[in-house]
Amino acid sequence: MIAALIAAQLAAASLPPSLSELPPQPLPAGECALFLWDRASTKRFAMLGRNPALLRLVIDGQINDLPVTTAEGTAVLGFAPVSRYRSATRSYEVRLTILPATAGGAVVRDGSLTITEADGSALVLPVAGLAGCP
């Protein structure tokens, strides 16, 4: 019974219909990116860019680059633990625990992406991720 409830909760927490998996992203040498996976579906759905600072998502089938509006905390590889972004209709808040892993890399042990609609309703997605600088 408990396992069924947990499975139902995880299924409900998967990517919203407006978001889809982000295709592989080429990075120029020396640039860094942090990729996020939805913990429920394990789909790679977001990329944080460092230069310029942005959130890249596939929204309604289109790749969107949203510029950072605010960032807080001590950055790891140039990525802040808390960052906020806006589109015309939504706001996005990324909260991450970023741990340096190797030279030029880091692991997102846990985190969340909160998507807030214009009406104030919000969806919180649990995330994990990896950062790298090729």
C-alpha angles and dihedrals in degrees: 000000000000091000090054091051092049091049090050091050092050092048090051090051095056123114115306115246093255092061125068138177117294113236119232110293122214114223124202115236111277095021121116131215136178116213122203129206126199104242093215099051098019089225119149099234108155142041127195113207122206102200102057100017105235147140114233117201136161102236118181090344096308127105109239127192111202118192119230113258098185138000130192137189137027109318123232112207086347096306119119121221089233123033134162132207136179138210125185092273108020144040124219128203121191118197116183142174100215118192122189107239109174139344103302096007144084139180128227101219093185139344148136142237113212116198113196120193124214090258090059097253113134140197121203117205119194110227143188127189156164132235125204143170111206 
